[in-house]
C-alpha cells in the first residue's frame, strides 16, 4: 500500500465522521511508521511471528483479549499504534502476535538461525545498569556436601564471586523517514530499510555473547593453527581444556569439548576430522618401523555450529581484540553441558528489542515533521549484556 492510498482511506473515514479531518495527516504518518514497525519485527522474528499470526486467525475474540491482557507488558512500545487503531475503529492481530513471539523468545535456549550461541547462555534479568556479579557456576568452596557428625555444628562454606562483573548496555539504531520521502511516496524504501534493521538487530545478542568470549576466554596456541580443526589440533584443544586449573581455588578445572563454533571455511574440515574412527596414513618415509595407533582422537568429538560473526566483530571493532591476536580464522571450543555463557537483559527487554516512533512536533501544520529537520523516525533499542559464566567452559582455537 502506498502513502497516497493510506491517506485516501483515512480521508474516507473523516468524511464518514469516524475521525476528525485534522487527524488524517497525523494518522497517515503513524500508519507509515507502523508499516515500518511491522517490517522490522517480521525480519527480526521470522517464522515464529508468521506462525503466531496464523494461529491468531482462527482464535475467538474473547481468547485474543485474554491473551492480550496476559501479555500486555510485552508490547508497551506498541501503545501509539494501538491508540491509532482504536481511533480509526480498526483492529490488528499484529501487536498480539509480537507479544507472543517475544514471550517465546524470552525463554531459555531461544536462538535465531544466524547463531547458536544463545542456546548455550543462561538468561538473567537486570533491573538497572549496575554491575552484575556472581555469574560463575561451581563457585562454592566445597565440591560435595560433607558429613556432619552427630551433635556437631554445621560447617560453613566459602563462595567466590567475580569482582569484575558486567553490565547491560543500550544497543540502539534509528531510521529517518524524511519529509521529502513522504512527499515522494517512498514508503517501500522505508519499509525495506526497516526490514534490514530487523536483520541487524537479530544478530546483536549473539554478537554480545561472542564479544565476551573473544575478550575473556583463553586463546589456545596450536603448532599448526593455520591448518584449522585437524584431528591433531582438535586433540590438542581437548587436552588444553582438560588440563585447566582454576585460578581462584587451585583445583583442576577440566572441561570437555561438546561443541565447536567454526567459520564456514573450517566447517567441512571439522566435519571430516571428526567423521572417521581411524586415520588413514598418507605419504611414506624410510627408517625404523614404529608402531603407533591410527585411532582418531577427534572422532565424534563434538557438534559443529557455523559461526562467521568473528570476522564481523573484527571488522566492526578492529582494535578491541588486537592484544590477543584474534583472527578471522579462529574458532571456539565449548563445553556446553552447563551453559558456559550468561545473557542478561534489562527488565522489559527479555523477549527482544523495542521499537519507538517519532511523530510531528510542529504545531502550525501536521505535515512538517520534526521542528529541527522535518523528519519522522523509527528507532530500536535492545538493552543487553553478556559474560562468561564458566571461564573454563570456552576456549578460542588459534586459526592463523
C-alpha positions in Angstrom: 0.0 0.0 0.0 1.3 3.5 -0.9 1.1 6.6 1.3 -1.4 8.0 -1.1 -3.7 5.0 -0.6 -3.3 5.2 3.2 -4.2 8.9 3.1 -7.2 8.2 0.9 -8.6 5.6 3.2 -8.2 7.9 6.2 -9.9 10.7 4.3 -12.9 8.5 3.7 -13.1 7.8 7.5 -13.0 11.6 8.1 -15.8 12.1 5.5 -17.9 9.5 7.4 -17.2 11.3 10.7 -15.2 8.4 12.2 -12.2 10.6 12.8 -11.7 14.4 12.7 -10.4 15.9 9.5 -7.3 17.3 11.2 -6.3 13.7 12.2 -5.9 12.5 8.6 -2.3 13.5 8.1 -1.0 12.5 11.6 -2.7 9.1 11.3 -1.3 8.7 7.8 2.2 9.3 9.2 1.6 7.0 12.1 0.4 4.3 9.7 3.6 4.7 7.6 5.7 4.3 10.8 3.5 1.3 11.8 4.3 -0.4 8.5 8.0 0.0 9.2 7.5 -1.4 12.7 5.8 -4.5 11.2 8.6 -5.0 8.6 11.2 -4.7 11.4 9.5 -7.4 13.6 8.8 -9.7 10.6 12.5 -9.6 9.8 13.6 -10.0 13.5 11.3 -12.9 14.4 10.9 -14.5 11.0 9.0 -17.8 11.0 7.9 -17.7 14.6 6.0 -14.4 14.0 4.3 -15.9 10.9 3.3 -18.9 13.0 1.8 -16.7 15.7 -0.2 -14.6 13.2 -1.6 -17.8 11.5 -2.7 -19.2 14.9 -4.5 -15.9 15.7 -6.6 -16.0 12.6 -8.8 -18.8 13.9 -8.8 -17.7 17.5 -12.0 -16.5 19.2 -12.2 -12.8 20.0 -12.5 -13.4 23.8 -9.5 -15.6 23.7 -7.5 -12.9 21.9 -8.5 -10.4 24.5 -7.5 -12.7 27.4 -4.1 -13.4 25.7 -3.6 -9.7 25.2 -4.3 -8.9 28.8 -1.8 -11.6 29.9 0.9 -10.3 27.6 0.2 -6.6 27.9 3.6 -5.8 29.4 5.3 -7.2 26.3 4.0 -4.6 23.9 4.2 -1.3 25.7 6.1 0.2 22.8 3.1 -0.5 20.6 0.8 1.8 22.5 0.8 4.6 20.0 0.0 2.1 17.2 -2.9 0.6 19.2 -4.3 4.0 20.0 -4.4 4.7 16.3 -6.3 1.5 15.7 -8.8 2.4 18.4 -9.2 5.9 16.9 -9.9 4.6 13.4 -12.1 1.7 14.7 -9.8 -0.9 13.1 -8.2 -4.0 14.6 -4.9 -5.8 14.1 -3.6 -9.1 15.4 0.0 -7.9 14.9 0.7 -6.5 18.4 -0.6 -9.7 20.0 1.5 -11.8 17.6 4.6 -9.8 18.5 3.8 -10.2 22.2 3.5 -14.0 21.8 6.8 -14.0 19.8 8.6 -12.0 22.5 7.2 -14.3 25.1 8.7 -17.3 23.3 12.0 -15.5 22.7 12.4 -14.8 26.4 12.7 -18.4 27.3 16.0 -20.3 27.9 17.8 -21.6 24.8 15.9 -19.5 22.2 18.2 -18.6 19.3 17.9 -17.3 15.8 19.3 -19.2 12.7 22.3 -16.9 12.4 23.9 -18.2 15.6 23.5 -21.0 18.1 25.5 -19.2 20.8 22.4 -18.0 22.7 21.4 -21.7 23.2 24.4 -22.1 25.5 23.6 -18.9 27.6 21.8 -18.9 30.9 19.3 -16.0 31.0 19.3 -13.2 33.6 17.2 -10.1 34.1 18.8 -6.9 35.2 16.8 -4.2 37.0 19.4 -1.4 36.3 22.7 -0.7 34.7 24.8 -1.6 37.8 27.4 -4.4 37.6 26.1 -7.9 37.7 28.2 -10.3 39.7 28.2 -13.8 40.9 27.6 -15.3 37.4 30.0 -18.2 37.8 28.8 -21.7 38.5 30.8 -24.0 40.8 31.9 -21.1 43.0 31.1 -22.9 46.3 34.2 -23.9 48.2 33.0 -27.5 48.6 32.6 -30.0 45.8 30.3 -32.2 47.9 28.2 -31.9 51.0 30.4 -33.1 53.9 29.2 -35.5 56.6 28.0 -33.7 59.8 28.9 -35.9 62.7 26.2 -36.3 65.4 25.8 -33.3 67.7 28.4 -31.2 65.8 27.7 -27.8 64.4 27.1 -27.4 60.7 30.1 -26.4 58.6 30.0 -23.2 56.7 31.4 -23.0 53.1 33.0 -20.2 51.2 31.9 -18.9 47.9 33.6 -16.9 45.2 32.1 -14.2 43.0 33.5 -12.2 40.2 34.8 -8.8 41.3 34.8 -7.5 37.8 31.1 -8.2 36.9 29.5 -6.9 33.8 26.6 -4.6 32.9 23.9 -4.4 30.3 24.2 -1.7 27.7 21.9 0.1 25.4 22.3 -1.0 21.7 20.3 1.3 19.5 19.9 2.5 16.0 17.4 4.8 14.2 15.9 5.2 10.7 14.8 8.5 9.3 11.8 9.0 7.1 12.3 12.3 5.5 9.7 14.9 4.6 10.9 14.6 1.1 10.4 10.8 1.1 6.9 11.4 2.4 6.1 13.8 -0.4 7.6 11.4 -2.9 5.6 8.5 -1.5 8.7 6.3 -0.9 7.0 4.0 1.7 8.5 0.9 0.0 12.1 2.0 0.5 11.5 2.9 4.1 9.8 -0.4 4.9 12.7 -2.3 3.2 15.2 -0.3 5.4 13.2 -1.3 8.5 13.4 -5.0 7.5 17.2 -4.6 7.1 17.3 -3.0 10.6 15.4 -6.1 11.9 18.1 -8.4 10.4 20.8 -6.3 12.0 19.1 -6.4 15.4 18.6 -10.1 15.5 22.3 -10.7 15.3 23.1 -8.4 18.1 22.5 -10.7 21.1 24.7 -13.4 19.6 27.4 -10.8 18.9 27.3 -9.6 22.5 27.9 -13.2 23.7 30.7 -13.7 21.2 32.3 -10.4 22.2 32.5 -11.6 25.8 34.1 -14.9 24.6 36.7 -13.1 22.5 37.6 -10.7 25.3 37.7 -13.2 28.2 38.2 -16.8 27.0 41.7 -18.3 26.8 43.2 -18.5 23.3 44.9 -21.9 22.9 48.1 -21.8 20.9 48.3 -24.5 18.3 51.5 -25.7 16.5 49.7 -25.8 13.1 46.8 -23.5 13.8 46.7 -22.3 10.2 45.6 -25.8 9.3 42.3 -25.4 11.1 40.4 -28.1 13.0 42.5 -31.1 12.0 42.3 -34.2 14.2 45.7 -33.2 15.8 44.6 -29.7 16.5 41.2 -30.8 18.0 43.1 -33.3 20.1 45.4 -30.5 21.4 42.3 -28.4 22.1 40.7 -31.2 24.1 43.9 -31.7 26.1 44.1 -27.9 26.8 40.6 -27.8 28.1 41.1 -30.9 30.2 44.2 -29.6 31.9 42.9 -26.2 33.0 43.4 -25.1 36.6 41.1 -22.8 38.5 43.0 -19.6 39.3 40.9 -19.0 42.5 40.9 -22.4 44.1 44.0 -24.0 42.5 41.9 -27.0 41.6 41.7 -28.8 38.3 39.0 -27.2 36.2 38.7 -29.9 33.5 36.3 -29.4 30.7 35.5 -31.5 27.7 34.6 -30.3 24.2 30.9 -30.8 23.3 30.5 -28.2 20.6 32.6 -26.4 18.1 31.8 -23.0 16.6 33.7 -22.7 13.4 33.7 -20.2 10.5 32.3 -21.5 7.2 35.9 -22.1 5.8 36.5 -24.7 8.5 33.1 -26.4 8.5 34.0 -29.2 6.1 37.4 -29.8 7.7 35.9 -30.0 11.2 33.3 -32.5 9.9 35.9 -34.6 8.2 38.2 -34.5 11.2 35.6 -36.0 13.4 33.9 -38.3 11.0 36.2 -41.3 10.9 37.2 -43.6 13.8 40.5 -44.4 12.2 43.0 -42.1 10.5 44.2 -43.1 7.0 48.0 -42.9 6.6 49.3 -40.8 3.7 52.7 -40.5 2.1 55.6 -42.6 3.3 59.0 -42.5 4.9 62.1 -44.7 5.3 63.5 -45.5 8.7 62.9 -47.7 11.7 59.5 -49.3 12.0 57.3 -47.5 14.6 54.1 -48.8 16.0 51.5 -46.1 16.5 47.8 -46.1 16.9 45.8 -44.9 14.0 42.7 -44.3 16.0 41.3 -40.8 15.5 41.4 -38.9 18.9 38.9 -36.4 17.5 36.3 -39.0 16.4 32.8 -37.7 17.2 34.4 -35.1 19.5 31.5 -32.6 19.4 28.7 -30.9 17.5 29.6 -28.4 14.7 28.0 -24.9 14.6 28.8 -22.5 11.8 29.7 -19.1 13.3 31.0 -16.4 11.0 30.5 -13.5 13.3 34.1 -13.3 14.5 35.0 -11.7 11.1 32.2 -9.2 11.5 33.3 -8.2 15.0 36.9 -7.7 13.9 35.7 -5.5 11.1 33.4 -3.5 13.4 35.9 -3.2 16.3 39.4 -3.6 14.7 41.4 -2.8 17.8 39.3 -4.4 20.5 40.9 -7.9 20.4 44.3 -7.0 19.0 46.1 -7.8 22.2 45.0 -11.4 22.0 45.8 -11.7 18.3 42.3 -12.8 17.4 41.9 -13.6 13.7 39.0 -14.3 11.3 40.0 -17.9 11.1 39.8 -18.6 14.9 37.2 -20.9 16.1 35.7 -21.7 19.5 35.6 -25.0 21.5 32.8 -25.1 24.1 31.8 -27.4 27.0 28.1 -26.8 26.6 26.9 -29.2 29.4 26.3 -26.4 31.9 25.6 -23.2 29.8 29.0 -21.6 30.0 27.7 -18.1 28.9 25.2 -15.7 30.5 23.0 -13.3 28.7 21.4 -10.5 30.7 18.6 -8.2 29.6 17.1 -5.1 31.2 13.7 -5.9 32.6 11.2 -5.4 29.9 13.6 -6.4 27.1 13.7 -10.2 27.8 11.9 -11.0 24.6 13.8 -8.8 22.3 14.3 -5.2 21.2 11.6 -2.5 21.4 10.7 -0.1 18.6 9.7 3.6 19.0 8.4 6.2 16.6 8.8 9.9 16.4 5.9 11.9 15.0 5.4 15.5 14.3 6.2 18.3 16.8 5.3 21.3 14.7 2.0 22.8 15.8 1.3 25.0 12.8 0.8 22.1 10.4 0.6 18.3 10.9 2.8 17.6 7.9 6.0 19.4 8.6 7.5 16.7 10.9 10.2 17.5 13.4 10.9 21.1 14.2 14.6 20.8 13.6 14.8 18.8 10.4 11.2 18.0 9.2 11.9 14.2 9.6 9.8 11.4 11.1 11.7 8.4 12.6 11.7 4.9 13.8 14.3 3.7 16.4 15.1 0.4 18.0 16.6 -0.3 21.4 17.9 -3.6 22.9 19.4 -3.4 26.3 21.6 -6.5 26.9 24.9 -7.7 28.3 26.8 -11.0 28.4 29.6 -12.7 30.3 31.5 -16.0 30.6 29.6 -17.8 33.2 32.2 -20.5 33.2 35.7 -19.0 32.4 36.9 -22.5 31.6 34.0 -23.6 29.5 35.1 -21.9 26.3 38.4 -21.8 24.5 39.4 -19.9 21.4 41.4 -22.0 19.0 44.2 -20.3 17.1 43.3 -20.3 13.4 46.2 -18.5 11.9 
